[in-house]
C-alpha cells in the first residue's frame, strides 16, 4: 500500500451490513442484540466489522435462522 491508496473499509453501518446480507435492517439489529453479529460501538454509533459479517457467513453453513 502506498500513500495514495485508500485504507480498506473495516466497518460498516448496521444498514449496510443488512444490505450486504440481503436481510432487513430490523433483523440485522436482532442479530446484533442476540450476539450473533458482533458490533463495535463508537460513541452512539453501532458499526459492524466486515470480519464479523464474513465470520457469520462462514459459520452459518447455509442457515442464518434464529
MDAnalysis code that builds the backbone (N, CA, C; Angstrom):
import MDAnalysis as mda
import numpy as np

u = mda.Universe.empty(198, n_residues=66, atom_resindex=np.repeat(np.arange(66), 3), trajectory=True)
u.add_TopologyAttr("name", ["N", "CA", "C"] * 66)
u.add_TopologyAttr("resid", np.arange(1, 67))
u.add_TopologyAttr("resname", ["UNK", "UNK", "UNK", "UNK", "UNK", "UNK", "UNK", "UNK", "UNK", "UNK", "UNK", "UNK", "UNK", "UNK", "UNK", "UNK", "UNK", "UNK", "UNK", "UNK", "UNK", "UNK", "UNK", "UNK", "UNK", "UNK", "UNK", "UNK", "UNK", "UNK", "UNK", "UNK", "UNK", "UNK", "UNK", "UNK", "UNK", "UNK", "UNK", "UNK", "UNK", "UNK", "UNK", "UNK", "UNK", "UNK", "UNK", "UNK", "UNK", "UNK", "UNK", "UNK", "UNK", "UNK", "UNK", "UNK", "UNK", "UNK", "UNK", "UNK", "UNK", "UNK", "UNK", "UNK", "UNK", "UNK"])
u.atoms.positions = np.array([
    [0.850, -1.177, 0.000],
    [0.000, 0.000, 0.000],
    [0.892, 1.236, 0.000],
    [0.620, 2.165, -0.915],
    [1.406, 3.397, -0.919],
    [0.578, 4.551, -0.369],
    [1.139, 5.754, -0.395],
    [0.474, 6.912, 0.208],
    [-0.828, 7.293, -0.483],
    [-1.039, 6.846, -1.710],
    [-2.222, 7.242, -2.463],
    [-3.350, 6.221, -2.390],
    [-3.075, 5.034, -1.875],
    [-4.103, 4.008, -1.754],
    [-4.976, 4.296, -0.544],
    [-6.300, 4.265, -0.725],
    [-7.157, 4.463, 0.444],
    [-7.086, 3.232, 1.348],
    [-7.334, 3.461, 2.622],
    [-7.365, 2.345, 3.555],
    [-8.577, 1.475, 3.248],
    [-8.448, 0.171, 3.434],
    [-9.621, -0.682, 3.207],
    [-10.683, -0.385, 4.260],
    [-11.913, -0.529, 3.883],
    [-13.021, -0.279, 4.797],
    [-13.141, -1.463, 5.752],
    [-13.111, -1.195, 7.042],
    [-13.141, -2.245, 8.056],
    [-14.486, -2.349, 8.765],
    [-15.249, -1.253, 8.778],
    [-16.521, -1.202, 9.485],
    [-17.612, -0.683, 8.560],
    [-18.824, -1.196, 8.749],
    [-19.982, -0.690, 8.016],
    [-21.116, -0.457, 9.000],
    [-22.076, 0.341, 8.600],
    [-23.241, 0.571, 9.454],
    [-24.095, -0.695, 9.479],
    [-25.013, -0.752, 10.424],
    [-25.913, -1.899, 10.503],
    [-26.758, -1.969, 9.228],
    [-27.161, -0.822, 8.707],
    [-27.945, -0.788, 7.471],
    [-27.141, -1.364, 6.309],
    [-25.878, -0.985, 6.202],
    [-25.029, -1.514, 5.132],
    [-24.782, -3.007, 5.311],
    [-24.608, -3.441, 6.552],
    [-24.430, -4.871, 6.817],
    [-25.677, -5.641, 6.401],
    [-26.854, -5.093, 6.727],
    [-28.113, -5.729, 6.353],
    [-28.227, -5.842, 4.838],
    [-27.864, -4.783, 4.142],
    [-27.922, -4.802, 2.684],
    [-26.972, -5.848, 2.112],
    [-25.779, -5.941, 2.677],
    [-24.811, -6.906, 2.152],
    [-25.233, -8.344, 2.427],
    [-26.006, -8.550, 3.504],
    [-26.513, -9.889, 3.842],
    [-27.884, -10.165, 3.226],
    [-28.436, -9.144, 2.578],
    [-29.762, -9.253, 1.959],
    [-30.841, -9.602, 2.993],
    [-30.770, -8.911, 4.147],
    [-31.765, -9.062, 5.206],
    [-32.276, -7.669, 5.567],
    [-33.345, -7.624, 6.341],
    [-33.884, -6.324, 6.744],
    [-32.998, -5.686, 7.815],
    [-33.117, -4.377, 7.921],
    [-32.363, -3.637, 8.933],
    [-32.770, -4.097, 10.335],
    [-34.062, -4.322, 10.546],
    [-34.520, -4.741, 11.872],
    [-33.984, -6.129, 12.224],
    [-33.908, -7.029, 11.241],
    [-33.355, -8.357, 11.512],
    [-31.859, -8.261, 11.807],
    [-31.166, -7.345, 11.143],
    [-29.742, -7.142, 11.439],
    [-29.569, -6.686, 12.888],
    [-30.443, -5.791, 13.361],
    [-30.378, -5.364, 14.759],
    [-30.728, -6.514, 15.709],
    [-31.628, -7.398, 15.297],
    [-31.922, -8.588, 16.102],
    [-30.680, -9.466, 16.232],
    [-29.943, -9.632, 15.135],
    [-28.713, -10.425, 15.167],
    [-27.677, -9.783, 16.085],
    [-27.622, -8.447, 16.083],
    [-26.710, -7.726, 16.987],
    [-27.134, -7.960, 18.433],
    [-28.431, -7.803, 18.718],
    [-28.935, -7.972, 20.089],
    [-28.716, -9.392, 20.596],
    [-28.799, -10.370, 19.699],
    [-28.615, -11.772, 20.083],
    [-27.148, -12.159, 20.188],
    [-26.247, -11.250, 19.815],
    [-24.813, -11.550, 19.877],
    [-24.333, -12.392, 18.718],
    [-25.165, -12.553, 17.707],
    [-24.784, -13.343, 16.536],
    [-23.925, -12.514, 15.592],
    [-24.248, -11.247, 15.471],
    [-23.474, -10.301, 14.670],
    [-22.864, -9.317, 15.663],
    [-21.577, -9.446, 15.909],
    [-20.913, -8.697, 16.983],
    [-20.513, -7.301, 16.491],
    [-21.059, -6.248, 17.123],
    [-20.778, -4.883, 16.690],
    [-19.574, -4.270, 17.388],
    [-19.160, -3.137, 16.857],
    [-18.201, -2.249, 17.509],
    [-18.971, -0.974, 17.786],
    [-18.928, -0.501, 19.009],
    [-19.646, 0.723, 19.356],
    [-18.633, 1.856, 19.498],
    [-18.852, 2.904, 18.725],
    [-18.026, 4.109, 18.788],
    [-18.944, 5.257, 19.177],
    [-18.919, 5.578, 20.458],
    [-19.879, 6.548, 20.957],
    [-21.271, 5.952, 20.845],
    [-22.165, 6.656, 20.154],
    [-23.528, 6.161, 19.957],
    [-23.660, 5.321, 18.691],
    [-22.628, 5.304, 17.875],
    [-22.701, 4.565, 16.610],
    [-22.483, 3.083, 16.831],
    [-23.274, 2.293, 16.132],
    [-23.131, 0.838, 16.150],
    [-22.639, 0.454, 14.765],
    [-21.425, -0.067, 14.710],
    [-20.818, -0.436, 13.437],
    [-20.482, -1.920, 13.442],
    [-20.532, -2.509, 12.272],
    [-20.275, -3.935, 12.134],
    [-18.958, -4.126, 11.399],
    [-18.013, -4.848, 11.993],
    [-16.767, -5.144, 11.281],
    [-17.048, -6.058, 10.074],
    [-16.395, -5.785, 8.983],
    [-16.511, -6.645, 7.805],
    [-16.152, -8.078, 8.195],
    [-15.159, -8.232, 9.063],
    [-14.742, -9.570, 9.504],
    [-15.878, -10.302, 10.217],
    [-16.729, -9.577, 10.970],
    [-17.852, -10.211, 11.664],
    [-18.884, -10.722, 10.660],
    [-19.088, -9.969, 9.577],
    [-20.006, -10.413, 8.525],
    [-19.457, -11.666, 7.869],
    [-18.160, -11.655, 7.572],
    [-17.533, -12.820, 6.941],
    [-17.587, -14.041, 7.852],
    [-17.371, -13.844, 9.165],
    [-17.447, -14.953, 10.126],
    [-18.859, -15.507, 10.216],
    [-19.850, -14.619, 10.198],
    [-21.240, -15.055, 10.235],
    [-21.553, -15.936, 9.032],
    [-21.119, -15.498, 7.870],
    [-21.374, -16.266, 6.651],
    [-20.620, -17.587, 6.678],
    [-19.359, -17.552, 7.075],
    [-18.543, -18.770, 7.102],
    [-19.070, -19.773, 8.121],
    [-19.588, -19.288, 9.231],
    [-20.062, -20.175, 10.279],
    [-21.513, -20.597, 10.136],
    [-22.203, -20.008, 9.171],
    [-23.633, -20.277, 9.057],
    [-23.953, -21.628, 8.426],
    [-23.056, -22.128, 7.594],
    [-23.280, -23.393, 6.888],
    [-24.649, -23.416, 6.217],
    [-25.030, -22.248, 5.650],
    [-26.265, -22.154, 4.901],
    [-27.506, -21.924, 5.727],
    [-27.351, -21.645, 7.039],
    [-28.516, -21.480, 7.894],
    [-28.329, -20.255, 8.791],
    [-29.067, -19.180, 8.530],
    [-28.979, -17.970, 9.338],
    [-30.252, -17.741, 10.152],
    [-31.042, -18.765, 10.392],
    [-32.270, -18.578, 11.158],
    [-31.976, -18.540, 12.644],
    [-32.884, -17.932, 13.394],
    [-32.724, -17.866, 14.857],
    [-33.049, -19.188, 15.490],
])
